Amino acid sequence: MNRAALRPRAAALRVRTAFRPRTAEPEPPAKPEPARRSRWARSGKREKSGGAQRDGRRPLPLPLRLLAMLFAFAFMVAFAVVLARLTLEPSPASESLVHSNLRPGRSLRAYLDQPELRDAVKQIGGNLLLGVPFGVLVPVLAPRARGLLRVLLLTATVMLLVEFAQGALVTGRAFDVDDVILNTTGALIGYLLVGRRLGRAVHARERRV
């Protein structure tokens, strides 16, 4: 056969092979993704770990709780008697010396300006001590009033009533807003030091996961 006749066929074969679509190579099989835990499963695991710590604090047995509340009630009654005797007892000798004070800080400055430090400590420390039993006993007697703001609000309300009674009904006594501030501060100190822990120990609740 003539070589010149074979050349067009070879050229056509080359053109066909050049434009022939290449077959796609098979992709390697995808690796299976690790199973992801759902949000509920992860949160449940966290709750179990946290719940084990929370459940470690359990309430006292019922007899001990009742005994603690009984002692707290007795102390509160005794404190109320002492408070009434200290604040509501007439003092005719000091009738011309006492004046009502509606300006916060005025009596505190007067206490600090006294020549003897013992008198200032007696006035300020005495008012602070009068508020401490509220911060200690209220969380035990009233479980719903265990919060800090509730204890302070209850203390301020009671002391305001006492001060109003002093100024309106008791001879030789006057209303003093600084006394209310000091009493409420004493309740805050008692609550932070003892009352909060005592209230949790007596009225603690188990938290279920």
Order of alpha helices (4+ residues) and beta strands (2+ residues): alpha-alpha-alpha-alpha-alpha-alpha-alpha-alpha
